[in-house]
Structures are given as C-alpha cells and as structure tokens.
C-alpha cells in the first residue's frame, strides 16, 4: 500500500503505483469480459 500523504513519496513511487493499478485493472476487466462472453 502506498501512503499518498507520506512526505517521502516520489514521482517514481506514484508512477509505479499507478502502473501497477492499471495492470491489475486491465486484468480484472479482461477476466470479467471473458466470464461474460463465455
């Protein structure tokens, strides 16, 4: 978990968290779509 209120947070930390979230979201969307259409 990323603490967005942390003073030590860097741009890289934010980008990493966002890319991780994006990948997980995409995987979930693919899974949901497959479940719906199969």
C-alpha positions in Angstrom: 0.0 0.0 0.0 1.2 3.4 -0.9 0.8 6.2 1.6 0.0 9.2 -0.6 0.3 11.6 2.5 3.9 10.5 3.0 6.5 13.3 2.7 8.9 10.7 1.2 6.7 9.9 -1.8 8.5 10.4 -5.1 7.2 10.8 -8.6 8.6 7.4 -9.4 6.6 5.9 -6.5 3.4 7.5 -7.8 4.1 6.2 -11.4 4.9 2.7 -10.1 1.7 2.6 -8.1 -0.4 3.9 -11.0 1.1 1.4 -13.5 0.6 -1.5 -11.0 -3.1 -0.4 -10.5 -3.5 0.0 -14.3 -2.3 -3.5 -14.9 -4.4 -5.1 -12.2 -7.5 -3.2 -13.5 -6.8 -4.3 -17.1 -6.5 -7.9 -15.9 -9.8 -7.7 -14.0 -11.6 -6.1 -17.0 -10.3 -8.9 -19.2 -11.4 -11.5 -16.7 -14.9 -10.0 -16.4 -15.3 -9.7 -20.1 -14.2 -13.3 -20.7 -16.6 -14.5 -18.0 -19.5 -12.6 -19.5 -18.9 -13.9 -23.1 -18.1 -17.5 -22.4 
